[in-house]
Amino acid sequence: MARYQLAAVAVLVTAIAATLLALLAPAAAYPWIKAFHIIAVIAWMAGMLYLPRLFVYHCTAEKGSVQSETFKLMERRLLRGIINPAMIATWVFGLWLAWTGHWFESGWLQAKLALVVALSVMHGMFARWVKAFAIDANQHSQKFYIIINEVPTLIMVVAVILVVLKPF
């Protein structure tokens, strides 16, 4: 079984365990789901910060070289094994928390959800760029990826401020 499949199985097992906890002991479930959500966010952000850095270095590798092929493998494994499962877990646990906590009408959560949608769109762009690099069809410069690398950080900073301060 490939590593990314193992990661997907781990996310599924965690989701099932969280669901069972929520059904069997709803009062005790909230802090556990919150912990799983935070873990998923950390994993998702780690990948979203590292993948564009790989793109920066991949731009300098000669097409077809051992280095380029290594970057392709690293990018694919990072996307499939960490970033994709972590994004799914982040959404599942986050929506569960929002539903259970009755937060959907809160302005801060609506703003945070807009940021999470933006991060999800970036995730999709990253996946498309992984595919482009895989077929040696990258069309962006090293400088482009250096700039893009900062966007997930900015989204994360604003999202954390919204969650902690709940300004509106």
N, C-alpha and C positions, 0 to 999 in steps of 0.2 A: 504494500500500500504506500502510495506517495506521501510525502510529508504534508502537502497541502490537503490531502484527503484526511490525514490524521488530525490536522487542525480543524477541518470542517466537522469531523466526528466529535472532537472535544467541545466545540461550540454547541453542537446539537445535544450532547450529553448535559452540558451546563444548562442549556435552555430547558431541557426536560426536568432536570433537578429543580430548577427555579420554579417551573410551573407546578410541580408537585408540592413544593414548599408553599407556594402561593395558595394552592387549593386546600392543603391540609392545615396550614397554620398561617392564615393571612396576616395576622398582626406581627408575627415574627418575620414574615417574608420581606417587608419593605427595606430594612437595612441590608439584607442579603442581596436583594436585587440592586440596590444602590451600589453596593460593593462590586457586583458583577459589571454594572454599567461603567463604573469608574475604571475598572481593569480593562474593559473593552475599549474605552476611549483612549486610555494610555497606549494600548497596543496599536490602535488605529492611527493615532497621532505619530507614534514612533515610525510606523511605516510611511505615513504621508510626509514626514520630514526627511526620511532617508532616501526614498525612491527618487525624488528629483535630484538629490545629490549624486546618486548613481548615474542619472542622465547626464549631469555635468561632466563626469569623468568618461562616460561612454562616448560622448561627442568627440573626444580626442583620440579614441581608439580607431585604428585602421579597420575598415570593413573586412570581415572575414578572418581577422587576426584571432589568435588565442585569447587575447585580452577582450576583444569585442564579444566573442562567444561566451566568455566567463560572465561578462556584464549581462548578456541576454539571459543566462541561466539565473543569475542573482535577482534580476528584475522580475522574472516570471515567478520564481519561488517566493519572493517577498510579497508580490501582489496576491498570488493564489493562497499562499500558506499563512499569511498574517493579515494583510490589509483587508482582503475581501471578508474573511470570517469575522474580523474585528468590527468592520463596519456593520455587518448584519447584526451582530450581538449588541452593538451600541444602539442601533435603531430599536431592536426588540425590547431591550431592557429600559431604554429611555422612554419609549412610548408607554410601557407598562407603568413606570414611575409617574409619568404625567397623568395617566388615566387614574391610577390609584390615589394620587395626591390631589386630584381635582385641580390641576394646574392649567388646563387648556385655555381658560379664559384670561389668564394672567398675561399682561403685556410683555413681561420679561421672557416668558416661555415662547411666546409667538416670535419674538425677535431671535431667540436662541434657535428655534426651529428653522427660521429663515437662514441662519448661519450654517446649520447642520445640512440643510438642502444645498447651500453653496459649496460646502465641503464635499458633499456627495457628488456634485457636478464635477468638482476638481478630481475626485476619485475616478470618475468616468473618463475624464481627459487623460489622467495618468495611465489608465488601462489602455486607452487608444494609443498612447505614445509607446507603451511597452510593446504593443503589437507592431507599431511602425519600426521600432528598433529591431525587433525580431526578424523582420524581412529587409533590414538595412535600408529603410525608407524614411529615416528621421529627416524632418525638414526644419528643425529649429536649431538655434545656435547655443553655444555654451552659456552665453550671457543671458539668453532667454530663460534657460533652466535655473540659473542663479537667481533671477528675479522671481520666477514662479515658486521657487523654494521658500520664499518668505510669506507667500499668501496663506498657507495653512497655519502658520504661526500667528499671523494677525487674527485670523478667524478664531483660533483657539483662545487667544488672550481675551478677546471681546466676549466670547461665549462663557468663559470662566467668570469674568467680571459680572455678567448678567446673572449667572446662577448663584454666585456668592452674595452679591449686593441686592439682587431683585429690586432694581431701581424703579420699576413701574409695573 
